[in-house]
Every structure is written in structure tokens, then in C-alpha cells.
């Protein structure tokens, strides 16, 4: 253990034996696990095997959850590998949800040397609420798949989640992180920018030449053997083909690159793994609302109005951006009044520094998404917005004007509305669909 830093101890039962995990604030690679009664140092493989068996997982299931190969897991558990990569061990213990604390896992060799650099917007410094299990899953997904797409409706928290995941990956697994804001690019109108050179020119402009230069000449950047570079392509819904083409180019030409894309619609990259970002659950939504109110208006006491606040979060459908807008409004407008008038999208708006124009109000957010649709899709959306809260394809066929849409066209256009995150689908033996309240309020 290092002489400096504050050490702590967490008990963890492994195979019926209580272990103590000693960690140092000097870094997450400083954790030593011992059997307390004897002080015997256990290998990573022994701890890994015990935790996996407690979960009831096979080695194949752990590989699927963590993104680490079955071969690596077998070699660790059998003792064939005594000095594994920090990246692999981190992913395994994240998947197993071992309670060693955020910065403590069994000691292995440090990964990649010095920390990399971060280019572009960073995560906000205010508290990130909820999604801890989702973040753990996404860390494994990004390391397992070269291209990952976070898809979901506007305001659901895709950008914040991507930045938090990128920050976790950088501190533990990767080198440089490049965040490219695509929201200011003109819409491609369903056609990518012709050829790769104009696209690469845009990348050079957005990164000051550092991304492509560093990849082409690792000595000019911060690359070392085994080190990964993460590229975040943020707000790609209006340039999906361009984003897909760029992502595929980066991962094919540069083996050390992984790409994380955020978009309101899926991106047509053949090798991409899509992760649907959904709204916060009721507990997380309430926690976010109360936390943001405390920071915006510390003297406001909502303890007597918790049911009204829960109702407000429910009517906002657990959408983080809408909740944060509402928290700002509570500085001047009582919660009861917001419950009365909140379905007017113009009521909930804000102008955070650096926000794109379509991110400054619920109304502008929905307007941006609807504006990217073809006219026929907009026509269908208007009909669907008048339907009950939950409906089936058969319900839609009855509601749509007779003869205006063929059955195959209904399937295609409904599918496109789902892919655009304007219609939400619940999967089951029978699929059901719903249009979010803020979309209804805008299109009707």
C-alpha cells in the first residue's frame, strides 16, 4: 500500500469467507484482498471465481456481461495469468458488482501509464442521478463493441450518460477522449456528406487536428500499447449516415478506437450495438427533482408537497431535461401551478450555457425531432397523437384514414417514428405503442 492517501476497508464475503478489501485514495489499482483471519493474499482469479459462483453465472455468462473473453476468464481463474490487464479486471468486477468501492478493485498492473487527455465538452459538475447499473452495463458494452449508439428521445439524458460513461472509461480503461458536437452541422437530408475527405475535414476542424494526427502518428499523441481512444459523436440524429460512415471508418482504420454515438434515432452503422436510453424510474426522477431544487433554490422546502412533486415527475414522464427545467421554474412558480399549466411546452424552458437552440425548451426539442421527419410521417404522427395512451398496430390501422396508408406503409412509417424516438414501443407478445405527452402537446 502507498504511504500517502487515505485507506479504507470494506468487508466482502467470498466463498463463505469474509474478506477485507483495503483501498487507497491514491488509485483504484491499490486494492489488496486478504482473508482476515489469516492475512493470506488471494489471487484475482480466486476472488473472481468465488464472486462468479455467488452470482450463479458460468464463465460464458460472465464473458457476455463483462465483454471480457471466456479465454481470459478461464486463464485468470486457473492461475495461468498472474498479472492481468487492469482493463480486463475492472470490467469483470464491474459486471459482478463487487462492493470494493468506486476506486478499489484487486491489485493488478496499472493500465496504460499516464492518464490521457480530454478534448471537447466535459460532464457537468452537478450530481449525476441514477443509472448506476446502466453505466456499469455500458462500460462493458463500449469495451466489447467498437461502436455503441445511445438512442432515445430528446431530453432523456443521452449526452450526460455518454459523458459520464466516457469519464469512467478514461479514468479506468482508455486514454484520450474526443467529444465531437455534431448538433451544429446542417442536416444531411438522408444523404451523407459525399466522400470521406469532407467528413475528415470537419473532424480536423472540431478537434484542431489532434484526433486524426494522434491516430496517424501515435508518438504525437498519448498512445501506448493496448491503450484505447474513445470518440464520442454527440447529437447525430440529423446526420445519421455521416455519423455512421465516420464511425465505421475510424474503427476500421484504427484498431485502438472505440466510438460512442448519441442520437434521437438509430444510426445505420452495421457493426453498431444500440442501447436504448429510457426515462428515469419514479425514485430516480424524484431524487433528481429534489436535488436540482436544492441547488437552484436552497431555501425552498418541498417536504409538505412531496406527493405533488411525485405527480409532477410522473407527468413529466421521468424525462431528466423536463425535470431540470421544472426545478428551475419552481424558483418562481409553485408546484401546484406547474401541475395545472405544465402541458404547455413553452412553460418549461431554460438557457444553459452551450446548449443548442433545440435543447433550450421542451417545445423546441420536439420541434427539432418532428422537423426531421418526412411529411407522410408527420401526418401519421398527428393521427397517432390522438390515440389512447397505449395502442396497437391494429388500433393504428383503424384510426388512420381509410385508403390513405397501405398496410406495408403503416409498418414502415410506424417503424421510422419508433426509430426517431417519437413513438415509444413496449415489446411483448403483442407490441404496444405510445406517444409521449410532450409530443402530443406539440403536434395537436
N, C-alpha and C positions, 0 to 999 in steps of 0.2 A: 504494500500500500504506500502511496506517496506521503511524504511528510506534511505537505501542505494540503489544504482543502478540508472540508468538514465531512466526517464519515458518519454513516448511519447503518442501522441493522434492521432487516426485515426477516421474519420467520416464514419459512415455506415448507409445507410437508411434502416430501418426495418419497414414494415407496414406503410409506409408514414411518419414515424417519424425519424428524424435524431438522431442517437445515437453516443456517443463518446466512443471509446474503449481506456481506459488508461492502458498502459502496463509498466512493469518494467523490466529492463535487468536482474533482479535477477532470472527470470524464467518465463516460459510460463503460469504458474498457477496463476500469479499475476494480471490477467486482470479483471477489473470491468467494466461492461457496464451500462451506465446511459442514461436516456432521458435528454438531455442537458438543456431543458427549465425548468425542474422541479427537476432534480437531483435524480429522482426515480430510485432505483436499480431494474433492470429487472432480472427475473429468467432465468436460462439457457433454460428452457422449452419455455418461451415466445419468446426469440430470435430465438431458434431453429425452432419453428413453423412458425414464420414470414419469416425466410430465406427459409424454405422449400416451403412455398406457393409462394414466389417470383420465385422460380425455376419452379413452376408448377408441383411439384412432390407429389405423395401420400406418406404416411408413408411406404408403402411396397416398393416403388421405392427407397426411401432414404435408407431403410434397405439393398436393393440389392446393391446400390452403395457404402455404407459405411462398410458393414459387421457387423453392429450392429443389433440386433434382433428387429423385429417390436414391440414386447412387451416392450422392453426398451425405444424405441422412444415414444410409447404411454404413458408410465409412466412418462417420462420426460415432455412431452407436457401437460399432465393433472395435473402435480404438485404432483403426488403420490411419486415421488422420488425427494428429495430436495438436496441431497448430492451425485451426481452420481460419478462413477469412472472416473478419468481423461482419461483413455484409451478410454472409450466409447465416451466421449465428443470430444476428439481430432479427432477420426475417423469421427464423424458426421460433424464437422466443416471443416475438410479437404475435405470431399466429397462435401460439399456445397460451397467450395472455398470462404469461408467468409474472407474478407480482414481485418483480425485483425493483420496481420503481421506474420512473421515466428514463433515468440516465444510468441504470445499472443492469448489466447482464454478465454472465460468466466471462472471466478474463480470457481474451484471445489477443492475437497480434493486432495492433492498430491498423486500420484500413486506410490506405491511400496517402498517408503522411499528412501534410498541411491541409487545412480546410480550403475549399475552393472559393470563388468569388460569386457574387450575385449581381446580375445585370437586369435592370428593369424594376417595376413596382414590387415592393415587398409587402408581406402580410401586415394589416393594420395592427397597432399595438394593443387595441382593446381586446377583452377576453373573447376567445373562441368558444362558443357554447355548443355542447352536444357533439354527436357524430364520432365519438371516440372509437367505437367499433368499426365504423365505416372508414375512418382514417387508417386503422390497422389493416383492414382488408385492402385498401387502395395502395398502401405501401407495397404489399405483396404483389398486387396486380401490375403496378408500374414496373417492378423488377422482373416479373415473369413475362410481360408482354411489351414489345418495343414501342407500341403506340397504344395509348389509352385515351378514350374520349369520355369526358364527363358531360352528359346530356341532360337537359331539364329545362323547365320554363324559366323565363326571366324573373329574377328576384329570388330564386330558390337557394342561392348561395354557392354556385359552381366556382366562381372565381376565388372566393375566400377559401373554399375547400381545397382547390388546386394549389393555392399559395401555401396553405398550411401543410399539405402533403409534400410539396416541394421543399419546404423548410425542414421538415422531418427527414426527408431523404438526404438533403445536403449535409445535415449535421451527422448523419449516420452512415450513409451509403454512397453518395455521389460527390463529384467535385463541383464544377461550375453549374450554375443555374441561370438560364436566359429566359426572361419573360417577355414575350413579344405581344404587344397590344394590337390586335387586328381590327378592333372596333372602328377605327378611323379610316379604314380603307373603303373605297367605293364598292358597292355591291357588284358582284360579278355577273348577275342576271343569269345564273345557272351555267355559266361558262367560266372555266379557269382563266387566269391570265395566260395568254399564249406563250408557250415555251418556258423553260426554267430560268433563263437568264434574267428576265424582268423580275421574277419572284425572288431570285437570289439577290438582285439589286435592292429590293425592298428590305430583305433581311439584313444586308450590309448597312443600309441606312438606319434601320431601327436599332442595330447593335453597335454602330460605329465601326463596323468591320471586324469586331472582336470574335464573333461566333465562328464565321467561316474561316478566318485566319487561324484561329486556335485549333480548329478541327483539321485544317490542311497541314498545319505545322505545329504539332503538339509542343515542341520546345518553346514556341512563342506564347503558349497558354499555360495552363496549370495541370496538364495531363500527366498521369503516371500509369504504369502498367495496371490494368484491371479497374482503373478509375472510370466512372461514368459521367456523362454530361447530360443534364436534363434540360430540354427545351419545352417551355410552356407556351402554347399558342392560344391566347385568350380571346374570347368573343368571336368565334369563327362562323356563326350561323349564316351570315350574308356572303361569305366566301368559302363555302364548304369544299368545293372542288380544288380551289387553290390551296387550302389548308391540307387537304388530303394528299395532293401532289407533293407539296413541300415536305410533309411528314414522311412519306414513303421514300422520297429522295434522301433525306437526312439519315434514315435508319439503314438504307441500302448502301450508301456511300461511306458511312461512318459507323463501324460496329460499336463504338463506345457511346452512341447517342440513344437516348430514350425520349419520347415525345408525349406530352400530356396536353390534350386539347379540351377547351371548354366551348360548348356550343348549345344553342337552343334547339338545334336539330342535329340529327346524327350526321357524321362526316363520312363520305364514301371512300374511306381508306381500307383496302381489302384486308390488311393484317391488323386492323384496329380491334381492341377489346372495348366494348361500350359498357359504361357504368351509368345507370340512371340515378340522378340525384333527385331525391324526393323531399317533401316538406318535413319540417321538424315534428316530432311527436308532441302531444299536448304538454308533457312535463318540460321538455326542452324549450318549447315555444314560450311557456310561462317564465322559465328561467331567463331566457333572452330578453323578454319584455321588461321584467323587473330589473335586470342588470343594466339595461340601457337607460331606463328611467332613473336609476340611481346615479348614473354618470351625467345625464342631461339635466336632472332636476333633483339634487340630493335631498332637499327638504320635503319633497312630496311623499306623503305616507299613503300607500295604497293597501295597507293591511285590512282596512274595513271594506275594500272594494275588490277583493281577490276574485270573487265569483264573476264580477263584471269584467275584470281583466282576462280571466279564462275565456269568457264568452267572446271578448274582442279577439283574442288569439285564435279561437275556433273559427270565427267569421273571416278572419284573415287567412284561414286555411293553413296556418303554420308556416307561412312564407316569410323567411328572415328579413328580406328588404322591406316588405309591408309592415312587419312588426317594428323594425327600426324607425321607419317613417312615423308610425303611430306613437312610438315612445317620444319622439321629438314634439309631436302635436300635443301630447299630454302636459307639456310645459304651460300651454295656454288654454287648452280645451279639455273639459272634464271627460272622463271615460264614458259616462252615460251619453253625452252628446255625440261622441265618436261612434258609439253603437247605433245612434239614430241616423247619422249622416255618412257613415263610412263607405257606403256603396257608391258614392260619387267619387270616382277615381282621382279627380282633381284635388280632393281634400288631403290626400296623403302624398306629400312631395317633400323633397329636400334637395340641397345642392352641395353634396360633399365635395371636397377638393379633388380634382382629377376625374370626377365622374363623367362618363359620356352623356351626351344630351338625352339619349333614350333610357338612361338609368336614374333620372332625377325625379320621376314621378311614376305612379302606377299607370297613369294614363299614357304617358309617353312610352313606357315599356311595352304595353300591349300594342300600341300603335306601331311600334317598330316591328314586332313579330308579325302582326297582321299584314303590314305593308310588304313583307317578303313573300306573301302568298300570291299564287295565280288568281285571276279574277274568279274562276269557277270554284276554287277552293274557298274563297271569301264568301261566295254565295252559299255554299254548303254550310260553312261555319255559322252564318246567320240563322239558318234553319235549325241547326243542332243546338244553338244557344237558347232556343225557345222550348227545348225539350225538357222533360223532368230531369232532376239532378242526376239520375243514373238511367242509362238507356242501352239497348242492344242494337245490333245491326238491323234486326227485323223492325225494331221501332223506328230507326232512321229511314228505312225503306218506305215505311208507311207515311212518315212525316214529310218526306221530300216530295215536291210537286210531281204528280204522275207524268211519266214520259220525259221529264227533264234530265234525269240521270239514269243511265243503264246500270244494271247490277255490277258489272265489272268496273264501271267508272266510280260507283259508290265505294267499292273496295279500295280502289287506287287513291281516291281523294281523301277518304277517311284515313287511310294509312298515312298519307302525307301530312294530314293535320295532327296525327299522333306523333309522327317523326318531327314535326315542328314544335312539339310540346304545347300545343294549343288545345288539344283534346287528350285527356288522360285515360289510359286503358287499365282495367283491372283484369288480370289473367286468371282463368279458371276453366272449368268445363264449358262454361258459357262466358265469353268475354262481355264485360260491361264497360261503358264509356261515360265520361262526364266532362263538361266544360266548366272551367274554374269561374268563380263568381266575378272576379275582376275582368275576365274576358267577356262574360255575359254582359256586364255593365257597359263595356266599351262598344260592343258590336250591335247591341239592341237600341 
